[in-house]
Amino acid sequence: MGTEDKRVVQGYVFTWDAQKADTNLKKHDVSFLEALDVLFDPYYYAEDASVAGEERYAVVGHSKKERLLCVVVKDEGYEAWRIISARPATPQERLRYEEETDSR
């Protein structure tokens, strides 16, 4: 496993694999630091994204750069999250986000 990166934002602890973050940036042009913003979007929505029995969530929301992103995270316990991946939202995710926002 690669080196770990860690940030504390608004009392929450976020961790991720630094090598995975570099690969993700090259593949999707989304940094895990930008991905953190999505988790603080007051209009985000989350859905189950579990894999092989590991509980994960796909969270769709806006970053501070005003990009709509999908960020996959794993709950690591008390106010701690691990970022697995981040990418631009698909057209279907964008539509759902808009529908969710309109219904609030």
Kinemage of the C-alpha trace (Angstrom):
@kinemage 1
@onewidth
@group {chain A} dominant
@subgroup {mainchain}
@vectorlist {calphas} color= white
{ca met a 1} P 0.000 0.000 0.000
{ca gly a 2} L 1.200 3.532 -0.774
{ca thr a 3} L 1.705 6.408 1.578
{ca glu a 4} L -1.287 7.818 3.404
{ca asp a 5} L -2.454 11.400 3.202
{ca lys a 6} L -4.655 12.936 5.870
{ca arg a 7} L -6.592 16.162 6.279
{ca val a 8} L -8.825 17.434 9.063
{ca val a 9} L -11.642 19.676 7.829
{ca gln a 10} L -14.355 21.087 10.092
{ca gly a 11} L -13.602 18.435 12.703
{ca tyr a 12} L -13.782 15.492 10.270
{ca val a 13} L -10.738 13.352 9.480
{ca phe a 14} L -10.225 12.387 5.832
{ca thr a 15} L -7.605 9.894 4.683
{ca trp a 16} L -6.606 8.431 1.334
{ca asp a 17} L -3.819 6.605 -0.402
{ca ala a 18} L -1.496 9.220 -1.940
{ca gln a 19} L -0.617 7.038 -4.937
{ca lys a 20} L -4.313 6.389 -5.612
{ca ala a 21} L -4.924 10.157 -5.401
{ca asp a 22} L -2.242 10.797 -8.056
{ca thr a 23} L -3.706 8.117 -10.330
{ca asn a 24} L -7.203 9.523 -9.821
{ca leu a 25} L -6.037 13.054 -10.692
{ca lys a 26} L -4.448 11.856 -13.941
{ca lys a 27} L -7.451 9.727 -14.904
{ca his a 28} L -10.339 12.032 -13.917
{ca asp a 29} L -8.711 15.480 -13.442
{ca val a 30} L -10.128 15.599 -9.902
{ca ser a 31} L -7.891 15.925 -6.847
{ca phe a 32} L -8.928 14.364 -3.559
{ca leu a 33} L -8.502 17.796 -1.960
{ca glu a 34} L -11.162 19.180 -4.319
{ca ala a 35} L -13.270 16.086 -3.615
{ca leu a 36} L -13.420 17.042 0.068
{ca asp a 37} L -15.585 20.043 -0.862
{ca val a 38} L -18.377 17.767 -2.084
{ca leu a 39} L -18.859 16.350 1.401
{ca phe a 40} L -19.685 19.844 2.670
{ca asp a 41} L -22.119 20.778 -0.119
{ca pro a 42} L -25.407 21.326 1.757
{ca tyr a 43} L -27.310 19.864 -1.225
{ca tyr a 44} L -25.255 16.716 -1.801
{ca tyr a 45} L -26.937 13.349 -2.097
{ca ala a 46} L -25.458 9.985 -1.203
{ca glu a 47} L -26.261 6.455 -2.254
{ca asp a 48} L -24.949 3.007 -1.502
{ca ala a 49} L -21.813 2.091 -3.457
{ca ser a 50} L -20.718 -0.946 -1.440
{ca val a 51} L -18.306 -3.407 -3.026
{ca ala a 52} L -17.664 -6.994 -1.927
{ca gly a 53} L -19.207 -6.441 1.494
{ca glu a 54} L -17.307 -3.199 2.143
{ca glu a 55} L -19.734 -0.398 2.941
{ca arg a 56} L -19.124 2.611 0.701
{ca tyr a 57} L -21.103 5.672 -0.349
{ca ala a 58} L -21.176 7.590 -3.618
{ca val a 59} L -21.672 11.265 -2.756
{ca val a 60} L -22.645 13.718 -5.492
{ca gly a 61} L -22.260 17.446 -4.935
{ca his a 62} L -20.461 20.615 -5.961
{ca ser a 63} L -16.859 21.461 -5.219
{ca lys a 64} L -15.721 25.018 -4.490
{ca lys a 65} L -14.642 25.112 -8.146
{ca glu a 66} L -18.360 24.699 -8.942
{ca arg a 67} L -17.836 21.305 -10.543
{ca leu a 68} L -20.405 18.597 -9.882
{ca leu a 69} L -18.455 15.544 -8.715
{ca cys a 70} L -19.102 12.002 -7.554
{ca val a 71} L -16.891 11.011 -4.630
{ca val a 72} L -16.780 7.467 -3.263
{ca val a 73} L -16.042 7.315 0.463
{ca lys a 74} L -15.851 4.733 3.209
{ca asp a 75} L -16.959 5.452 6.764
{ca glu a 76} L -13.930 4.858 8.975
{ca gly a 77} L -15.691 5.440 12.260
{ca tyr a 78} L -16.309 8.454 14.429
{ca glu a 79} L -16.144 11.492 12.100
{ca ala a 80} L -13.542 9.815 9.887
{ca trp a 81} L -13.828 9.054 6.181
{ca arg a 82} L -11.565 7.449 3.599
{ca ile a 83} L -11.724 8.784 0.051
{ca ile a 84} L -11.673 5.967 -2.486
{ca ser a 85} L -12.220 7.839 -5.774
{ca ala a 86} L -13.529 11.067 -7.296
{ca arg a 87} L -14.696 11.947 -10.794
{ca pro a 88} L -16.994 14.325 -12.643
{ca ala a 89} L -20.669 13.427 -12.234
{ca thr a 90} L -22.397 11.555 -15.056
{ca pro a 91} L -25.388 13.118 -16.844
{ca gln a 92} L -27.694 10.841 -14.803
{ca glu a 93} L -26.064 11.919 -11.528
{ca arg a 94} L -26.354 15.568 -12.600
{ca leu a 95} L -30.075 15.141 -13.305
{ca arg a 96} L -30.681 13.484 -9.941
{ca tyr a 97} L -28.725 16.235 -8.147
{ca glu a 98} L -30.855 18.882 -9.872
{ca glu a 99} L -34.054 16.991 -8.992
{ca glu a 100} L -32.955 16.601 -5.359
{ca thr a 101} L -32.053 20.295 -5.147
{ca asp a 102} L -35.378 21.387 -6.695
{ca ser a 103} L -37.351 19.306 -4.203
{ca arg a 104} L -35.794 21.042 -1.168
